[in-house]
Amino acid sequence: MRFLADKRYKVLGLALVASIYAISFFLPVCTVFSSPIRGAGAFCIVTVLFETQNGTPRLDEWVLFVLGWMPNPLLWAGAIWFGMGRWRPAAILATLAVVLANVWTIDWNNYRANLDGLLVGYYFWITSMAVLAGLSLLKVFCCTGDGMAVVPSHQSTSV
């Protein structure tokens, strides 16, 4: 019976995460040159935005791009671990994805938070990662019977 519950949890959890992630591709994510860019466009063309006048990207801009794009493969890898029922790796990867997705919320010239250019698609994108992290962490901290439940040291586990 527990196998069916875990299978249902995995299928419904992955369907929810994939749906939110997919929706983010159709929504506006940010504004570039006064026009909104949808998630799919931002996913594909973000490298063009980091070019300098002579066409060669600056190293710091490429580091920002890599850190800001890494949440995508981290989410995918976390989803794979989640689907295999490996809750801890899924939780770690999804949490790391959420942290790195926040690289876009920082004004790196002034070193402060700046949410001005972010639109609804960005929030759907980061929500997909947060949902995967939450579902994984829920299993990590609430599983019983797998040796995952935390028993305080003052309580005895014997009957």
ROPA-791739 format. One record per residue (C-alpha): x negated, y, z negated. Coordinates in nm, 4 decimals, decimal comma, padded with zeros to 6 digits. Layout:
BEGIN
{site {X; Y; Z}},
...
//
This chain:
BEGIN
{site {00,0000; 00,0000; 00,0000}},
{site {-00,2856; 00,2362; -00,0821}},
{site {-00,4349; 00,1762; 00,2634}},
{site {-00,1126; 00,2986; 00,4262}},
{site {-00,1034; 00,6054; 00,2025}},
{site {-00,4652; 00,6908; 00,2887}},
{site {-00,4006; 00,6321; 00,6580}},
{site {-00,0958; 00,8595; 00,6488}},
{site {-00,2948; 01,1220; 00,4556}},
{site {-00,5751; 01,1085; 00,7132}},
{site {-00,3446; 01,1243; 01,0148}},
{site {-00,1270; 01,4055; 00,8800}},
{site {-00,4284; 01,5969; 00,7476}},
{site {-00,6150; 01,5747; 01,0767}},
{site {-00,3010; 01,6682; 01,2708}},
{site {-00,2551; 01,9769; 01,0527}},
{site {-00,6201; 02,0841; 01,0834}},
{site {-00,6291; 02,0207; 01,4598}},
{site {-00,3033; 02,2129; 01,5100}},
{site {-00,4236; 02,5187; 01,3208}},
{site {-00,7609; 02,5055; 01,5000}},
{site {-00,5927; 02,4710; 01,8416}},
{site {-00,3530; 02,7591; 01,7717}},
{site {-00,6527; 02,9828; 01,6973}},
{site {-00,7688; 02,9368; 02,0571}},
{site {-00,4532; 03,1039; 02,1900}},
{site {-00,4424; 03,3963; 01,9478}},
{site {-00,6473; 03,7159; 01,9606}},
{site {-00,9598; 03,6756; 01,7463}},
{site {-01,1363; 04,0092; 01,7767}},
{site {-01,1440; 04,3308; 01,9748}},
{site {-01,4242; 04,3981; 02,2212}},
{site {-01,4342; 04,7255; 02,4135}},
{site {-01,0775; 04,8043; 02,2971}},
{site {-00,9286; 04,4819; 02,4332}},
{site {-00,8401; 04,1722; 02,2313}},
{site {-01,0292; 03,8494; 02,2961}},
{site {-00,8448; 03,5220; 02,2449}},
{site {-01,0074; 03,2381; 02,0525}},
{site {-01,0863; 03,0320; 02,3619}},
{site {-01,2512; 03,3312; 02,5247}},
{site {-01,4531; 03,4113; 02,2147}},
{site {-01,5551; 03,0465; 02,1914}},
{site {-01,6941; 03,0539; 02,5464}},
{site {-01,8251; 03,4050; 02,6043}},
{site {-01,9620; 03,5143; 02,2688}},
{site {-02,3199; 03,4756; 02,3969}},
{site {-02,2610; 03,7494; 02,6550}},
{site {-02,1846; 03,9942; 02,3752}},
{site {-02,5277; 03,9464; 02,2203}},
{site {-02,7364; 04,0572; 02,5160}},
{site {-02,9497; 04,3692; 02,5065}},
{site {-02,9849; 04,6199; 02,7887}},
{site {-03,2611; 04,4256; 02,9663}},
{site {-03,0647; 04,0995; 02,9512}},
{site {-03,2735; 03,9192; 02,6917}},
{site {-03,1050; 03,8542; 02,3598}},
{site {-03,2683; 03,9696; 02,0394}},
{site {-03,3699; 03,6976; 01,7951}},
{site {-03,1592; 03,8350; 01,5085}},
{site {-02,8533; 03,8396; 01,7328}},
{site {-02,9080; 03,4780; 01,8324}},
{site {-02,9441; 03,3796; 01,4672}},
{site {-02,6132; 03,5538; 01,3968}},
{site {-02,4544; 03,3777; 01,6949}},
{site {-02,5776; 03,0355; 01,5857}},
{site {-02,4668; 03,0872; 01,2250}},
{site {-02,1298; 03,2182; 01,3415}},
{site {-02,0726; 02,9364; 01,5905}},
{site {-02,1890; 02,6520; 01,3623}},
{site {-01,8527; 02,6305; 01,1814}},
{site {-01,7106; 02,4677; 01,4950}},
{site {-01,9336; 02,1567; 01,5001}},
{site {-01,9280; 02,1464; 01,1191}},
{site {-01,5479; 02,1315; 01,1323}},
{site {-01,5585; 01,8594; 01,3973}},
{site {-01,8079; 01,6535; 01,1972}},
{site {-01,6051; 01,7056; 00,8801}},
{site {-01,2919; 01,5906; 01,0611}},
{site {-01,4702; 01,2723; 01,1705}},
{site {-01,5791; 01,1990; 00,8117}},
{site {-01,2255; 01,2793; 00,6919}},
{site {-01,0820; 01,0354; 00,9445}},
{site {-01,3148; 00,7657; 00,8126}},
{site {-01,1980; 00,8339; 00,4573}},
{site {-01,5353; 00,9713; 00,3528}},
{site {-01,4013; 01,2600; 00,1477}},
{site {-01,7248; 01,4005; 00,0021}},
{site {-01,9117; 01,4512; 00,3319}},
{site {-01,5920; 01,5926; 00,4824}},
{site {-01,5555; 01,8344; 00,1900}},
{site {-01,9192; 01,9442; 00,2095}},
{site {-01,9115; 02,0026; 00,5863}},
{site {-01,5764; 02,1838; 00,5802}},
{site {-01,6820; 02,4041; 00,2885}},
{site {-02,0065; 02,4903; 00,4669}},
{site {-01,7997; 02,5735; 00,7769}},
{site {-01,5870; 02,8165; 00,5742}},
{site {-01,8976; 02,9833; 00,4318}},
{site {-02,0626; 03,0212; 00,7727}},
{site {-01,7391; 03,1418; 00,9354}},
{site {-01,7605; 03,4402; 00,7049}},
{site {-02,0727; 03,5601; 00,8867}},
{site {-01,8328; 03,7481; 01,1178}},
{site {-01,6856; 03,9417; 00,8236}},
{site {-02,0109; 04,1182; 00,7412}},
{site {-02,1318; 04,4458; 00,8873}},
{site {-02,4988; 04,3470; 00,9112}},
{site {-02,6127; 04,7045; 00,9771}},
{site {-02,4745; 04,8248; 00,6427}},
{site {-02,4699; 04,4903; 00,4549}},
{site {-02,1066; 04,5090; 00,3492}},
{site {-01,7805; 04,3364; 00,4296}},
{site {-01,5972; 04,4627; 00,7357}},
{site {-01,2727; 04,3007; 00,8474}},
{site {-01,1741; 04,5770; 01,0893}},
{site {-01,2419; 04,3961; 01,4163}},
{site {-01,0955; 04,0592; 01,3155}},
{site {-00,7485; 03,9612; 01,4335}},
{site {-00,5009; 03,6851; 01,3494}},
{site {-00,6816; 03,4169; 01,5538}},
{site {-00,9908; 03,4478; 01,3355}},
{site {-00,7795; 03,3820; 01,0262}},
{site {-00,6222; 03,0746; 01,1860}},
{site {-00,9726; 02,9525; 01,2792}},
{site {-01,1098; 02,9878; 00,9277}},
{site {-00,7860; 02,8496; 00,7795}},
{site {-00,8342; 02,5257; 00,9731}},
{site {-01,1692; 02,4829; 00,7967}},
{site {-01,0283; 02,5779; 00,4575}},
{site {-00,7427; 02,3278; 00,4954}},
{site {-00,9874; 02,0478; 00,5792}},
{site {-01,2024; 02,1466; 00,2808}},
{site {-00,8987; 02,1579; 00,0526}},
{site {-00,7591; 01,8231; 00,1662}},
{site {-01,1025; 01,6613; 00,1302}},
{site {-01,1672; 01,8139; -00,2125}},
{site {-00,8233; 01,7034; -00,3255}},
{site {-00,9194; 01,3442; -00,2479}},
{site {-01,2635; 01,3826; -00,4053}},
{site {-01,1262; 01,5070; -00,7363}},
{site {-00,7964; 01,3196; -00,7498}},
{site {-00,8827; 00,9711; -00,6258}},
{site {-00,8336; 00,6919; -00,8730}},
{site {-00,9411; 00,3324; -00,8497}},
{site {-01,2535; 00,4136; -00,6488}},
{site {-01,4693; 00,5171; -00,9384}},
{site {-01,4036; 00,8736; -00,8287}},
{site {-01,1923; 00,9778; -01,1250}},
{site {-01,3898; 01,1649; -01,3869}},
{site {-01,3551; 01,0193; -01,7361}},
{site {-01,4711; 01,2429; -02,0227}},
{site {-01,7594; 01,0910; -02,2177}},
{site {-01,5688; 01,0865; -02,5471}},
{site {-01,3005; 00,8567; -02,4035}},
{site {-01,3510; 00,4856; -02,3735}},
{site {-01,2660; 00,3141; -02,0440}},
{site {-01,2094; -00,0245; -02,2149}},
{site {-00,8728; -00,1303; -02,3475}},
//
